Amino acid sequence: MPAFAANLTLMFNEWSFLDRFDAAADAGFTAVEYLFPYEAAPDAIAERLARNGLQQALFNLPPGNWAAGERGIAALPGRFDELTSGVERALDYAAATGVKRLHLMAGLADSKDEEAASCYRRSIVYTAERLAESGIDLLIEPINGRNMPGYFLNDFGTAERLIAELDLPNLKLQFDIYHRQVLHGDVTMALRRLLPVTGHIQVASVPPRHEPDDEELNYAYLFEEIDRLGYDGFVGCEYIPRGRTLDGLDWFKPFSRS
């Protein structure tokens, strides 16, 4: 079955950030992801990973001023120098955690704006080539406009074309099944077509983005399909628990190591 990574930004919020590593391991997870590590020291995160035998599946490169509403800067004109310094900061955390995939957020911009598109391509090429020096994949993720209005990369077709046109060996798709269903539907056929360029998968129920156990999608079927397709990466649990995290893990218990 898939190797599940607990998303420590959304899950286990009953604990402080560093203590979430312990809680996730105690619950049976063998890998973790989160949006950003930058408020904790790299060595502190590395210690929690090692203590609990956890793998670091994924995190995002610095997104600009998140608190002020920015959601990435890769497509924003005039921010390239900030992006390059952010890549170096992320690489410090990558070295400490052993992560092999990082997500670059595009930012809020008109998807039809040619200058934004040019900035985005330049940012992707620079970041992918810099990460390749450390054996790290760069991921791009289409995000739906209901959850993130105005996000530049809001279409799976656009992401697929970018990956093909740029032809960078370490540029991969972050296939969030929740976003795919909201944006386009047709999840299974998209998985079959896009798996060769997919570097990470994420899950949540649709429409409320809770545990992947019921509602609009049949995740038991999708997990079997992911296995059948031979996917050997992580499946990130980027969902908002309905209540306390531990009370909502019945879906996960069949996959737990405990």
KEKE-3310 file (N, C-alpha, C; in steps of 0.2 Angstrom, whole numbers, plus 5000, padded with zeros to 4 digits):
npx = (5004:5001:5015:5012:5012:5011:5004:5010:5007:4993:4988:4988:4988:4985:4997:5013:5023:5036:5033:5024:5030:5034:5021:5015:5023:5020:5007:5009:5013:5026:5033:5033:5026:5025:5020:5029:5046:5052:5052:5057:5073:5085:5092:5085:5073:5079:5083:5071:5066:5076:5075:5062:5063:5058:5054:5058:5046:5042:5043:5039:5047:5053:5039:5037:5029:5020:5011:5006:4998:5004:5007:5018:5031:5036:5031:5030:5034:5050:5054:5065:5078:5075:5069:5080:5088:5079:5079:5092:5090:5081:5088:5097:5089:5085:5097:5098:5087:5086:5077:5070:5062:5055:5043:5038:5030:5019:5013:5001:4994:4989:4984:4985:4994:5008:5020:5021:5020:5033:5041:5038:5043:5056:5060:5057:5066:5078:5077:5075:5087:5097:5093:5095:5108:5110:5103:5089:5072:5061:5045:5029:5013:4996:4983:4967:4955:4945:4950:4962:4960:4965:4977:4992:4996:4984:4979:4979:4983:4991:5002:5006:5010:5020:5030:5033:5038:5049:5057:5065:5075:5073:5061:5045:5027:5016:5004:4990:4976:4964:4964:4964:4952:4943:4946:4945:4940:4939:4949:4956:4959:4967:4978:4983:4988:4997:5006:5019:5026:5024:5029:5025:5011:4995:4982:4964:4948:4933:4920:4925:4938:4943:4947:4953:4941:4928:4913:4915:4924:4931:4942:4948:4948:4956:4968:4972:4973:4984:4994:4993:4997:5011:5017:5029:5032:5028:5013:5005:4996:4987:4976:4962:4958:4942:4940:4948:4965:4969:4957:4952:4958:4954:4953:4967:4972:4973:4985:4995:5011:5010)
npy = (4994:5012:5023:5033:5050:5060:5076:5089:5102:5103:5092:5085:5096:5098:5097:5106:5112:5104:5094:5087:5078:5067:5063:5060:5049:5040:5037:5029:5033:5034:5044:5061:5077:5095:5112:5123:5124:5134:5141:5134:5127:5120:5109:5105:5100:5089:5081:5077:5070:5059:5054:5048:5039:5044:5048:5063:5069:5080:5098:5115:5128:5144:5156:5169:5183:5176:5178:5190:5187:5183:5169:5162:5167:5164:5167:5181:5197:5205:5199:5190:5189:5188:5175:5167:5168:5162:5149:5145:5145:5135:5124:5123:5117:5106:5099:5096:5088:5078:5078:5075:5081:5096:5109:5122:5137:5146:5158:5173:5178:5184:5171:5172:5182:5187:5192:5187:5173:5172:5175:5165:5153:5156:5156:5142:5135:5140:5136:5122:5118:5122:5114:5102:5100:5095:5083:5084:5084:5096:5101:5106:5112:5112:5122:5124:5137:5140:5137:5144:5158:5166:5160:5157:5145:5136:5125:5109:5104:5115:5114:5101:5104:5113:5105:5096:5105:5112:5102:5097:5086:5084:5090:5089:5084:5089:5080:5083:5076:5080:5094:5091:5085:5095:5105:5098:5085:5068:5059:5047:5043:5054:5051:5040:5044:5054:5049:5046:5058:5062:5067:5067:5064:5069:5069:5071:5072:5076:5087:5094:5093:5084:5070:5056:5047:5046:5053:5062:5055:5039:5033:5021:5013:5022:5021:5008:5009:5018:5009:4999:5006:5007:5017:5023:5033:5045:5047:5061:5067:5078:5085:5092:5088:5082:5083:5080:5075:5061:5055:5053:5044:5031:5027:5026:5016:5003:5004:5007:5005:5001)
npz = (5000:4999:5004:5017:5022:5036:5036:5045:5046:5045:5052:5068:5076:5089:5096:5099:5086:5084:5093:5086:5077:5085:5089:5077:5073:5084:5081:5070:5058:5046:5039:5036:5031:5028:5027:5029:5036:5042:5054:5064:5070:5059:5064:5075:5069:5062:5072:5078:5067:5067:5079:5079:5069:5056:5039:5029:5019:5011:5009:5007:4997:5002:5003:5001:5009:5019:5030:5026:5016:5004:4992:4988:4976:4964:4951:4952:4946:4948:4959:4959:4965:4978:4977:4974:4985:4994:4989:4993:5007:5009:5005:5015:5025:5018:5018:5031:5034:5024:5014:4998:4989:4984:4985:4974:4976:4965:4967:4968:4954:4938:4928:4914:4911:4903:4907:4920:4917:4911:4921:4930:4923:4922:4935:4939:4931:4936:4949:4948:4942:4952:4963:4958:4959:4972:4971:4972:4969:4960:4963:4956:4958:4954:4960:4966:4963:4973:4985:4985:4979:4964:4962:4952:4945:4941:4934:4928:4915:4911:4920:4916:4902:4905:4911:4901:4891:4897:4900:4911:4920:4934:4937:4943:4945:4957:4963:4969:4974:4979:4975:4961:4959:4962:4953:4940:4940:4935:4941:4941:4928:4925:4934:4929:4917:4920:4930:4926:4927:4939:4956:4968:4978:4985:4997:5002:5008:4997:4996:5008:5012:5022:5032:5021:5018:5015:5007:4992:4984:4981:4990:4994:4982:4975:4981:4979:4965:4964:4969:4959:4948:4951:4958:4968:4977:4990:4999:5003:5017:5017:5024:5033:5049:5055:5068:5083:5079:5081:5083:5071:5063:5059:5046:5042:5050:5045:5037:5046:5055:5068)
capx = (5000:5006:5018:5008:5016:5007:5005:5011:5004:4986:4987:4992:4988:4985:5004:5017:5026:5041:5030:5020:5034:5033:5014:5014:5026:5017:5001:5010:5016:5034:5035:5030:5027:5022:5021:5036:5050:5057:5052:5061:5080:5086:5095:5080:5069:5083:5083:5065:5066:5080:5072:5056:5063:5054:5057:5055:5044:5041:5041:5039:5052:5050:5033:5036:5026:5014:5006:5003:4994:5007:5006:5023:5034:5040:5028:5029:5040:5054:5056:5069:5083:5072:5068:5086:5090:5075:5082:5098:5088:5078:5093:5100:5084:5085:5103:5097:5081:5087:5071:5072:5058:5053:5038:5039:5024:5019:5010:4995:4995:4984:4987:4986:4999:5014:5026:5021:5022:5040:5045:5037:5047:5063:5060:5057:5072:5084:5077:5076:5094:5100:5091:5098:5115:5109:5099:5082:5067:5057:5038:5025:5007:4990:4979:4961:4954:4941:4954:4967:4958:4970:4984:4994:4995:4977:4976:4983:4985:4996:5007:5008:5014:5027:5035:5035:5042:5055:5061:5071:5074:5070:5055:5039:5021:5014:4997:4985:4970:4959:4964:4962:4944:4939:4948:4944:4938:4943:4955:4959:4962:4973:4983:4986:4992:5002:5010:5026:5029:5022:5034:5022:5003:4992:4975:4960:4941:4930:4922:4927:4945:4944:4950:4951:4938:4921:4911:4914:4929:4932:4949:4950:4949:4961:4974:4973:4975:4990:4998:4993:5001:5018:5019:5033:5033:5024:5006:5004:4989:4986:4969:4960:4954:4936:4940:4955:4968:4969:4950:4950:4963:4952:4955:4974:4975:4976:4992:5000:5016:5010)
capy = (5000:5018:5026:5039:5055:5065:5083:5092:5109:5103:5087:5085:5103:5098:5097:5111:5109:5099:5088:5084:5073:5062:5061:5056:5042:5036:5035:5024:5036:5033:5050:5068:5083:5101:5118:5126:5122:5139:5144:5129:5126:5114:5103:5103:5096:5083:5077:5074:5064:5054:5051:5044:5035:5047:5051:5069:5068:5086:5104:5121:5133:5150:5158:5177:5185:5172:5181:5196:5184:5180:5162:5161:5172:5162:5171:5188:5201:5209:5195:5184:5189:5185:5168:5164:5167:5157:5142:5143:5144:5129:5119:5121:5113:5100:5095:5093:5083:5073:5078:5074:5084:5103:5112:5129:5140:5151:5165:5175:5182:5182:5165:5174:5187:5185:5193:5182:5167:5172:5175:5158:5149:5158:5153:5135:5133:5141:5132:5115:5117:5122:5108:5096:5099:5091:5077:5085:5086:5102:5100:5111:5110:5116:5123:5127:5144:5140:5137:5149:5163:5170:5157:5157:5139:5133:5120:5103:5104:5120:5110:5096:5106:5116:5100:5093:5110:5114:5095:5096:5079:5084:5094:5084:5086:5087:5078:5083:5073:5085:5100:5088:5084:5102:5108:5095:5078:5063:5058:5040:5044:5059:5048:5035:5048:5059:5046:5046:5064:5064:5066:5067:5063:5071:5067:5074:5071:5082:5094:5098:5093:5081:5063:5053:5041:5045:5059:5062:5051:5032:5032:5014:5012:5026:5019:5002:5011:5020:5004:4995:5009:5006:5023:5021:5039:5046:5050:5066:5067:5086:5086:5096:5083:5084:5084:5078:5071:5054:5052:5053:5039:5024:5026:5025:5011:4997:5005:5008:5000:4998)
capz = (5000:4998:5010:5019:5026:5039:5035:5051:5046:5046:5057:5075:5079:5097:5099:5096:5079:5085:5096:5081:5074:5090:5089:5071:5074:5089:5078:5065:5052:5045:5035:5037:5027:5031:5022:5029:5042:5043:5061:5068:5068:5055:5068:5079:5065:5060:5078:5079:5062:5068:5085:5078:5063:5051:5033:5027:5012:5007:5011:5002:4997:5005:4999:5002:5015:5020:5034:5023:5010:4998:4992:4983:4973:4958:4945:4953:4943:4953:4966:4957:4969:4984:4976:4974:4992:4997:4987:4997:5014:5009:5004:5022:5028:5015:5020:5038:5034:5020:5010:4991:4984:4987:4981:4973:4975:4960:4969:4966:4948:4932:4924:4907:4911:4900:4911:4926:4914:4910:4928:4933:4919:4924:4942:4939:4928:4940:4955:4947:4941:4958:4967:4955:4962:4978:4970:4974:4964:4961:4962:4955:4960:4952:4966:4964:4965:4978:4991:4984:4973:4961:4961:4945:4942:4943:4929:4927:4909:4911:4923:4911:4897:4907:4913:4895:4887:4900:4900:4916:4923:4941:4938:4943:4946:4964:4961:4974:4972:4981:4970:4954:4959:4962:4946:4934:4941:4931:4944:4939:4921:4926:4938:4924:4912:4923:4935:4924:4928:4946:4961:4975:4978:4991:4997:5006:5005:4993:4996:5014:5014:5028:5031:5015:5020:5012:5003:4985:4981:4984:4991:4994:4975:4972:4984:4975:4958:4964:4969:4953:4943:4952:4961:4974:4981:4996:4998:5009:5020:5017:5026:5040:5053:5057:5076:5085:5074:5083:5083:5064:5060:5057:5039:5041:5054:5041:5035:5051:5057:5075)
cpx = (5004:5009:5015:5013:5011:5009:5005:5009:4997:4984:4991:4993:4987:4992:5007:5021:5031:5038:5026:5023:5033:5026:5012:5017:5023:5010:5002:5013:5024:5037:5031:5031:5024:5023:5028:5039:5053:5057:5055:5068:5081:5088:5090:5075:5073:5083:5077:5064:5070:5077:5067:5057:5059:5057:5054:5053:5044:5041:5041:5045:5049:5045:5033:5033:5020:5009:5003:4998:4997:5007:5012:5025:5036:5037:5027:5035:5043:5056:5061:5075:5081:5071:5074:5089:5086:5077:5087:5095:5085:5083:5097:5095:5084:5091:5102:5092:5082:5081:5074:5067:5055:5048:5039:5032:5024:5018:5004:4996:4990:4987:4988:4991:5005:5020:5026:5023:5030:5044:5044:5042:5054:5064:5061:5064:5078:5083:5078:5084:5098:5099:5094:5105:5115:5105:5092:5078:5063:5050:5034:5018:5001:4986:4973:4959:4949:4945:4959:4965:4964:4977:4985:4993:4989:4974:4981:4986:4991:5002:5010:5013:5020:5032:5038:5040:5048:5060:5067:5070:5072:5064:5049:5033:5019:5006:4993:4978:4964:4958:4962:4955:4941:4940:4945:4940:4942:4949:4959:4962:4968:4979:4987:4990:4998:5007:5018:5030:5027:5027:5031:5014:5001:4985:4971:4953:4938:4923:4925:4934:4947:4948:4948:4947:4931:4920:4912:4919:4930:4940:4952:4952:4955:4968:4976:4976:4982:4995:4999:4997:5009:5021:5023:5035:5029:5017:5005:4997:4988:4978:4968:4956:4948:4936:4947:4958:4967:4962:4948:4955:4961:4954:4962:4976:4977:4983:4997:5005:5015:5004)
cpy = (5006:5020:5033:5044:5060:5072:5087:5099:5108:5097:5088:5092:5103:5098:5103:5107:5104:5093:5084:5078:5067:5059:5057:5049:5038:5034:5030:5027:5035:5039:5056:5073:5089:5107:5121:5124:5128:5143:5140:5129:5120:5108:5101:5098:5089:5079:5074:5068:5058:5050:5046:5040:5037:5049:5058:5069:5074:5092:5109:5125:5139:5154:5166:5178:5182:5175:5187:5194:5182:5172:5160:5167:5171:5166:5178:5192:5205:5205:5190:5184:5186:5177:5164:5163:5162:5150:5140:5142:5137:5123:5118:5117:5106:5096:5092:5088:5077:5073:5078:5077:5091:5106:5120:5132:5146:5158:5167:5180:5180:5177:5167:5180:5185:5186:5189:5175:5166:5172:5168:5153:5150:5155:5146:5133:5134:5137:5125:5113:5117:5116:5102:5094:5095:5085:5078:5087:5092:5100:5106:5108:5114:5116:5127:5134:5145:5141:5143:5154:5166:5167:5156:5151:5135:5128:5115:5102:5109:5117:5105:5098:5110:5111:5097:5098:5111:5108:5095:5090:5079:5088:5089:5088:5084:5086:5078:5081:5077:5091:5097:5088:5090:5105:5105:5088:5074:5061:5052:5041:5049:5055:5043:5039:5052:5056:5046:5053:5067:5062:5065:5067:5066:5070:5071:5072:5077:5081:5097:5097:5090:5074:5060:5046:5040:5051:5057:5057:5044:5031:5025:5011:5015:5023:5012:5004:5014:5015:5000:4999:5009:5012:5021:5027:5039:5049:5055:5067:5075:5087:5089:5091:5086:5086:5083:5074:5063:5051:5051:5048:5032:5023:5024:5019:5004:4997:5006:5003:4998:4993)
cpz = (5000:5005:5012:5023:5029:5038:5042:5052:5048:5051:5063:5078:5086:5100:5096:5090:5080:5088:5091:5078:5079:5089:5082:5071:5078:5086:5072:5059:5052:5041:5037:5032:5030:5026:5023:5036:5045:5050:5066:5066:5064:5059:5072:5075:5064:5066:5079:5073:5064:5074:5084:5072:5057:5045:5032:5020:5008:5011:5006:5003:5000:5001:4999:5009:5016:5024:5031:5017:5004:4998:4986:4979:4966:4951:4946:4950:4949:4959:4965:4963:4976:4983:4977:4981:4996:4995:4992:5005:5014:5008:5011:5026:5025:5017:5027:5038:5030:5015:5002:4986:4988:4982:4980:4971:4970:4962:4966:4960:4943:4928:4917:4906:4908:4904:4917:4923:4913:4916:4931:4929:4921:4931:4943:4936:4933:4946:4954:4946:4948:4963:4964:4957:4968:4977:4972:4968:4965:4959:4960:4955:4958:4958:4964:4967:4971:4985:4991:4978:4971:4960:4954:4942:4945:4938:4928:4920:4908:4914:4919:4906:4899:4908:4906:4891:4890:4900:4904:4920:4930:4942:4937:4945:4954:4963:4967:4972:4974:4976:4963:4954:4958:4956:4940:4934:4937:4934:4942:4933:4921:4929:4933:4919:4914:4928:4933:4926:4936:4951:4968:4974:4985:4991:5003:5003:5001:4994:5002:5016:5021:5027:5025:5016:5017:5008:4996:4981:4985:4984:4992:4987:4973:4975:4980:4968:4959:4965:4963:4948:4945:4955:4968:4978:4987:4994:5004:5011:5022:5018:5032:5044:5055:5064:5078:5080:5075:5082:5076:5060:5058:5050:5038:5045:5050:5038:5040:5053:5064:5075)
residu = (MET:PRO:ALA:PHE:ALA:ALA:ASN:LEU:THR:LEU:MET:PHE:ASN:GLU:TRP:SER:PHE:LEU:ASP:ARG:PHE:ASP:ALA:ALA:ALA:ASP:ALA:GLY:PHE:THR:ALA:VAL:GLU:TYR:LEU:PHE:PRO:TYR:GLU:ALA:ALA:PRO:ASP:ALA:ILE:ALA:GLU:ARG:LEU:ALA:ARG:ASN:GLY:LEU:GLN:GLN:ALA:LEU:PHE:ASN:LEU:PRO:PRO:GLY:ASN:TRP:ALA:ALA:GLY:GLU:ARG:GLY:ILE:ALA:ALA:LEU:PRO:GLY:ARG:PHE:ASP:GLU:LEU:THR:SER:GLY:VAL:GLU:ARG:ALA:LEU:ASP:TYR:ALA:ALA:ALA:THR:GLY:VAL:LYS:ARG:LEU:HIS:LEU:MET:ALA:GLY:LEU:ALA:ASP:SER:LYS:ASP:GLU:GLU:ALA:ALA:SER:CYS:TYR:ARG:ARG:SER:ILE:VAL:TYR:THR:ALA:GLU:ARG:LEU:ALA:GLU:SER:GLY:ILE:ASP:LEU:LEU:ILE:GLU:PRO:ILE:ASN:GLY:ARG:ASN:MET:PRO:GLY:TYR:PHE:LEU:ASN:ASP:PHE:GLY:THR:ALA:GLU:ARG:LEU:ILE:ALA:GLU:LEU:ASP:LEU:PRO:ASN:LEU:LYS:LEU:GLN:PHE:ASP:ILE:TYR:HIS:ARG:GLN:VAL:LEU:HIS:GLY:ASP:VAL:THR:MET:ALA:LEU:ARG:ARG:LEU:LEU:PRO:VAL:THR:GLY:HIS:ILE:GLN:VAL:ALA:SER:VAL:PRO:PRO:ARG:HIS:GLU:PRO:ASP:ASP:GLU:GLU:LEU:ASN:TYR:ALA:TYR:LEU:PHE:GLU:GLU:ILE:ASP:ARG:LEU:GLY:TYR:ASP:GLY:PHE:VAL:GLY:CYS:GLU:TYR:ILE:PRO:ARG:GLY:ARG:THR:LEU:ASP:GLY:LEU:ASP:TRP:PHE:LYS:PRO:PHE:SER:ARG:SER)
# end
